[in-house]
């Protein structure tokens, strides 16, 4: 019998906690090991029980879910999914490497997907990003990873260019984002650039062992000498 996924939940509204517990009770391989009504209670509960997954409401007395995620002691951090009635904080949740972002009222099938992601992470299995929340003119846009052509770093900012030549900017470290992307779909071109392999149309050699690549959206990206060999190996892989 598979090991139970140990879950804690935190929400300042008791009916919301009861509703989530009733959903979690429908999964035979899930064990609810505690619940909290405030941010400080949630921190103490997580550090004390070390669950596999914490379901955190974003708005709680003492500390909201985002603050709880930041304040948990290193080494005790479980997979975290935020549960809220609002989608305005999806970008912050992404930046904190949350396993999911659930909108109330939570549906069972949606919760199952969250539990599956947490279980895969607990087992050490890699799960790659399929969507990235980004801001545009005060709105949150859910950008499918398959639409991303390139990622270019500029300090703490990452500029994402899409197949339709739209450009979005997020605050994230390139190496942290690269670790969450499928390496079969993206290749590093240099210290500050990632490119979608299936969007590369042409590779042009330059003096000094570097290259330029032409992307399907018309974007030209430079490949460092160090990464040129890795790029050739990736493109020649059948």
Secondary structure, 3 states (H helix, E strand, C coil): CCCCEEEEEECCCHHHHHHHHHHHCCCCCEEEEEEECEHHHHHHHHHHHCCCEEEEECCCECCCHHHHHHHCCCCCCCEEEEEECCCCCHHHHHHCCCCEEEECCCCHHHHHHHHHHHHHHHCCCCCCCCEEEEEECCEEEEEEHHHEEEEEEECCEEEEEECCCCEEEEECCHHHHHHCCCCCCEEEEECCEEEEHHHEEEEEECCCCCEEEEECCCCEEEECHHHHHHHHHHHHCC
